[in-house]
Amino acid sequence: MSEEAADPTADVPDDAAAEIADAVRRALAKHGYAGLTTKKVAAESEKSEAFFFYHCDSKHDLILVFLDYASEWSLGRLEAVTDIADPVEKLYVACEALLGDPDDEFSRGMNVAVMELLAHAPHDTAFHDRLEAYERRVLADLASVLEDGIDAGVFRAVDPEATAAFLLMVADGTAGAVHALGMDDVEAGVRDRLFDYLETSVLAEGVTPPEGR
């Protein structure tokens, strides 16, 4: 049986999934994974606990719905680059999206909730597979942007996969420090250094960053 066929959350309607995901996000950020219960999830929603049990058989299934929603939300942040023709602008916009907005409560809550689950991913195949699939999708998208820029002559002949991995890990690490630990003071410095790196190590000689960056 395929993983898709065995997925207990595959038939959850989109509107219900959004309700479940938002409640799980709030509950995870407030109570952590160990303290999470279906009752605490329901307390973060106007829906009854019965609503959550109607769509999901367990706390684990509720979290899987959240992870699917979180992945789609995170990937949606990169959709802004789809219609950008200039590889330079596209790369900078993608990096801005991955770094996120530390002042946005929803973004902060999503990142805290996802990072809470990362600690359990090595011991839970369903968590691991969803989180890895998201990371690898972002890596592939970033590498594609870099390849386009190399082909266009606006980027140096960097290794697209390794450079994409570096950019993603910087963004992930920054989200961890800023959103989970509250180290807001490091965010601006990391952002500046990341864009310095793009200018000095990725952009081809004579190519300038997008205006205002």
N, C-alpha and C positions, 0 to 999 in steps of 0.2 A: 504494500500500500504506500502511495506517495505521501510525502509530508503534507502537501496541500490537502489531499483527501482526508488525512488524519487530523487536520487542524480543527480543534474544537471551537474556534472563533470565526471560522470562515463565513458562516451564515448570519452573523450579527449585522443588522441594517446599519447604514452609514450614520443616520441620526442617533441611533442608540449607541453606536461606537463612540461618537463624539461626546455624548453625555457621560459615558463610562470613562473615557480617557481623561476628561477634565476632572472628574471626581477622583480618579486614581492619582492624577498629577498632584492635586491638592493634598490628598491623604498621605501620599508618599513623602512629599516635602515636609509635612507636618509631623508624621509619626515614624518615618523610616520603614524599611521592608519588614523588620522583625516585629514592629508594633502594628503592622497593617492587618485589618480585619475587614470583612465585607460590611459590617456595621459602621466602621469608621469611614469607609468609602461612601456609603449611603449618606452619612452625615454631612458630606461635602456636596450634596446634591439635593434638589427639591424632589427627587424621585425616592420611592420607598425602597427598602432593602429587597423586597420581592421583585422589583423591576430588575435589579442586578442579577438575582438568582434566575430570573426568567431567561435572560440572555446568556448567562455564564454559570457553569456548574460549581466554580470554585474561585477562591482568591487568585489562584495561579492563572486561571483563564482571564480574569479581569485585567491582570497585569499584561498578558499577551495582547489584549485589545489595546491597552495603552501603548505598548511598544510599537505595534503596527501604526497607530495614529501618530506617535511621536516621530517615527521614521519618515512618514509622509509629510508631516509638518516641517521637519528639518530639511528634507530634500526640496520642499516647496520654496525654502528661502533661496535656493540656487536657481529657481526658475527665472529670476530677473535677468540672468545672463543669456538666456536662450536666444533672444532677439537682438543681442548686441553683436555687431559685425566685427568690431575692432578687438583683436585678441588681448591687447593691453588693457583696455577698459574692462573687458570681460573678466580677466584675471583679478583685477583690483576689486571689482564688484563682488566676485565670488569670495574673495578673502574677507571682505567686509561682512558678508552674510555669515560666513563661518565663525567669525569672531563674535558676532551678535551684538545686541544692545544691552549692556549691563544694567541700564535703568528701566528696562522693560520687565515688569513683574511676571508676565506670562512666560517670557523667554527664560528668565531666571528659574522659575518653578519647573519648567520642562527640563532644563539642564540638571538641576538638583535631583529630580526624580530619576532621570536616566542614569546619572552617576551612582545613585543608590543601588540600582540594579546591576551596574557593571561589576560590583564586588561579588555578586552572586552568579555571574555568567559562567565562570569556570566550572560551576557545580550544577548548572541547569542548561541542558542542551537547547531548549526552546529559547531561553533568554540569549544564550551565546549566538545561536544561528541568526536571530533577528538583528542583534547589535552588530555582528560582523558583516552581515549583508549590507547594512546601512553604510558602515565605514568603507567597505570595498566599492560601493556605488559612488561615494563621494570621491574616493581615490581615482576611479576610472574617469569621472567627469573632469576633475582637475587635470589629470594627465592629458586628456583630450584637448583641453584649452591650451595647455603648454605645447603640445604637438602642433596645433594650428599656428601658434605664434612662432614656433621654430621654422615651420614651413614657409611662413610669410616673411621671415627674416627680421622680425621685431624682437625675438627672444634669442638669447645665446643658445648654443647647442648643449643645453643641460640634459640630464637624464630625466625624462618626464615623470616616470614612476617614482623615482627617489625624491625628486623635488616636490611632487604632489604629496608624498608621505610626510615630508618635513613640514610643509605648510599645514596639513591637517593635524599633525601632532602638536604643533604650536597652538593652533586654534583650540584643540581639545584640552590641552594643558591650561591654557588661559581661562577657558570656561570653568575648569575645575577650581582654580585658585580664586577666581572672581565670584562665581556663582555659589559654589559650595562653601568656600572658606571666608568669603566676604572681603577678599584682598583687593578691593577696588582700586587701591593706590598703584597696583602694578599694571593695570589694564592699559593705561595710556602709553606707558613706556614700552610694553610688549608690542602694542600696535605700531608705534613709531619704528621700532627696530625691525619688525616684520616688513614694513613697507620700504625701509632702508635696504633690506636684503633684496627685495624685488628689484629696486632701482640699480643696485650695484652688482648683483649676481645673476639676475634673470633677464632684465631688459638688455637688448643689444646696444652696442655703442652708438651714441647719437639719438637713441630713442628716449623720450621723456615720459614721465608718469602722466596720467590723465590730469587735466586741469583741476586744481583744488585738492590734489592728493599729495 
